[in-house]
Amino acid sequence: MAEQRVVVTAMLKDKAAEVVKHLSESHWNPSCIVTMKKFQDICRGQEEASVILRYLSGCRTAQYLSVNKKDCVEGVKVSLSAGALSSITNLDYDVLHLIWTTEKLQQQLDVTDRRYELLKKSALASLQSGNKKLALSYAREMKLVTQSREKCSSLLNRVEEVLDVIADAESTKKVAEAMQIGARAIKENKISVEDVDLCLRDIQDSIDSHKEVEKILEQTPSYVDIEDEDIEEEFTKLELAVGKEAQVPTPEKTINTEGRTASEAADFISDAFSNLKLSNHPAEKPGITQAVSDGDKITKKLEMEAV
C-alpha cells in the first residue's frame, strides 16, 4: 500500500509563518530568494519543505525557481510582506545563481580551513618526532592551502559585492517610491522646510557612515608567490609552537622562591622592629604615647599615661 500522510492545516499555517519570520530576520527587502537547500534546512526536512512550499505557492507568497546552466540550481522566492509576491524576472534567476555560488564558495572555504588544521597538526607531530624534512613538506602544503583560501575568499567577496549592488538598486527604487509618497505627505500635512532639511541631513549622515564601512570591507589581501622565505617563516612558527608545548613548569622551584621571599620579608620586619625605639617623653596630647626612632641605642619601656 502506498504510504499516506495527513497534513493538519492549522499546524501547516504556523510552520509556514515561522519560516517566513526566520527569513525576515536576515532579509530586509519585501521579498527574498534562497536556494532549495537552505529552504529545506529552514523547514527542517525535504518533505516538510515541499509541503510548506506548496502551501505558500497556493497563497501566492512563494514561487519555485530553477536555473539550468552548468549545474541545475533550484531555489525559492518568498514574499516577506503581507502582499502577494511580485512577478518573476530574469534578474531573480541571476540572483539565485549568485547566491548558490556564494554557498559553494563558503563550503570550499570551510574545507580549506579543515585541511589547513590537519596539515598543521601533522607538521607539529613531525617536528616533535624529529623529522624536520617531513615537517618542512607540510609547511609548504600549508602555504599552498593558505594562498588557495585567499583566492577563494577574494572571489566570494566579489560575488557578494555584486549581490550588494543589486540590493542597493532595489533599495534605490524603493527609496524613490518612498520619496514620492513623502512629497505627497508633506503637501497634505503642511510640514515645514526646516523639518525636511533636518531629516535629510540625518539620512545623509547615515549614508556616509555606510559608505565608510563598505570601503573598509572592500579591502582584500594581496597575493604573493611561494618563496623559501615564506616557507621558512611558517616553519619557524611551527618550531616555536613545539617549543612552547615542550616547556614544563617547575613547581618546586616556585615554592622555594616564594618561601625565600616570605623569609626575607619576615627578616625585614624583625629588623624594623628591633630598630624601633620608644621615647619616655610625655606626648603632646594626654592618653597617647609618642613613639620615635632615633640614634639612641638604649631601649626604654613604654609608659602609658592615664587619662
ChimeraX attribute file (.defattr): number of C-alpha atoms within 10 A of each C-alpha:
attribute: neighborCount
match mode: 1-to-1
recipient: residues
	/A:1	3
	/A:2	4
	/A:3	4
	/A:4	5
	/A:5	6
	/A:6	5
	/A:7	8
	/A:8	8
	/A:9	10
	/A:10	8
	/A:11	10
	/A:12	16
	/A:13	14
	/A:14	10
	/A:15	15
	/A:16	19
	/A:17	14
	/A:18	14
	/A:19	18
	/A:20	20
	/A:21	13
	/A:22	14
	/A:23	19
	/A:24	18
	/A:25	9
	/A:26	9
	/A:27	13
	/A:28	12
	/A:29	14
	/A:30	15
	/A:31	19
	/A:32	20
	/A:33	22
	/A:34	20
	/A:35	20
	/A:36	22
	/A:37	18
	/A:38	15
	/A:39	23
	/A:40	19
	/A:41	12
	/A:42	17
	/A:43	21
	/A:44	11
	/A:45	12
	/A:46	14
	/A:47	11
	/A:48	17
	/A:49	21
	/A:50	14
	/A:51	15
	/A:52	21
	/A:53	23
	/A:54	14
	/A:55	17
	/A:56	19
	/A:57	17
	/A:58	11
	/A:59	13
	/A:60	15
	/A:61	21
	/A:62	25
	/A:63	21
	/A:64	16
	/A:65	18
	/A:66	15
	/A:67	14
	/A:68	10
	/A:69	8
	/A:70	6
	/A:71	8
	/A:72	9
	/A:73	18
	/A:74	18
	/A:75	23
	/A:76	22
	/A:77	25
	/A:78	26
	/A:79	23
	/A:80	24
	/A:81	13
	/A:82	8
	/A:83	11
	/A:84	14
	/A:85	19
	/A:86	15
	/A:87	7
	/A:88	12
	/A:89	8
	/A:90	7
	/A:91	10
	/A:92	16
	/A:93	20
	/A:94	13
	/A:95	18
	/A:96	23
	/A:97	22
	/A:98	17
	/A:99	19
	/A:100	20
	/A:101	17
	/A:102	18
	/A:103	15
	/A:104	13
	/A:105	19
	/A:106	15
	/A:107	12
	/A:108	15
	/A:109	19
	/A:110	13
	/A:111	12
	/A:112	18
	/A:113	15
	/A:114	11
	/A:115	14
	/A:116	21
	/A:117	12
	/A:118	13
	/A:119	20
	/A:120	18
	/A:121	14
	/A:122	16
	/A:123	27
	/A:124	21
	/A:125	16
	/A:126	17
	/A:127	21
	/A:128	16
	/A:129	10
	/A:130	11
	/A:131	13
	/A:132	16
	/A:133	12
	/A:134	15
	/A:135	25
	/A:136	20
	/A:137	14
	/A:138	24
	/A:139	27
	/A:140	21
	/A:141	18
	/A:142	23
	/A:143	18
	/A:144	15
	/A:145	16
	/A:146	15
	/A:147	17
	/A:148	16
	/A:149	20
	/A:150	16
	/A:151	15
	/A:152	17
	/A:153	18
	/A:154	17
	/A:155	15
	/A:156	19
	/A:157	18
	/A:158	14
	/A:159	16
	/A:160	16
	/A:161	15
	/A:162	13
	/A:163	17
	/A:164	12
	/A:165	11
	/A:166	14
	/A:167	15
	/A:168	12
	/A:169	12
	/A:170	13
	/A:171	14
	/A:172	12
	/A:173	12
	/A:174	13
	/A:175	12
	/A:176	12
	/A:177	12
	/A:178	12
	/A:179	12
	/A:180	11
	/A:181	11
	/A:182	13
	/A:183	12
	/A:184	12
	/A:185	12
	/A:186	14
	/A:187	10
	/A:188	9
	/A:189	8
	/A:190	9
	/A:191	12
	/A:192	10
	/A:193	10
	/A:194	9
	/A:195	9
	/A:196	12
	/A:197	11
	/A:198	11
	/A:199	11
	/A:200	12
	/A:201	11
	/A:202	10
	/A:203	11
	/A:204	12
	/A:205	11
	/A:206	11
	/A:207	11
	/A:208	11
	/A:209	10
	/A:210	11
	/A:211	12
	/A:212	10
	/A:213	10
	/A:214	12
	/A:215	9
	/A:216	9
	/A:217	11
	/A:218	12
	/A:219	10
	/A:220	11
	/A:221	10
	/A:222	9
	/A:223	10
	/A:224	8
	/A:225	9
	/A:226	12
	/A:227	10
	/A:228	10
	/A:229	9
	/A:230	15
	/A:231	20
	/A:232	14
	/A:233	12
	/A:234	17
	/A:235	23
	/A:236	14
	/A:237	13
	/A:238	21
	/A:239	18
	/A:240	11
	/A:241	13
	/A:242	16
	/A:243	12
	/A:244	10
	/A:245	10
	/A:246	10
	/A:247	8
	/A:248	7
	/A:249	8
	/A:250	8
	/A:251	9
	/A:252	9
	/A:253	10
	/A:254	11
	/A:255	11
	/A:256	11
	/A:257	12
	/A:258	12
	/A:259	12
	/A:260	12
	/A:261	12
	/A:262	12
	/A:263	12
	/A:264	12
	/A:265	12
	/A:266	12
	/A:267	11
	/A:268	12
	/A:269	12
	/A:270	12
	/A:271	11
	/A:272	10
	/A:273	9
	/A:274	10
	/A:275	15
	/A:276	13
	/A:277	19
	/A:278	19
	/A:279	18
	/A:280	15
	/A:281	10
	/A:282	14
	/A:283	14
	/A:284	9
	/A:285	10
	/A:286	11
	/A:287	12
	/A:288	14
	/A:289	18
	/A:290	16
	/A:291	14
	/A:292	10
	/A:293	10
	/A:294	11
	/A:295	7
	/A:296	11
	/A:297	8
	/A:298	8
	/A:299	12
	/A:300	11
	/A:301	10
	/A:302	13
	/A:303	14
	/A:304	14
	/A:305	12
	/A:306	7
	/A:307	7
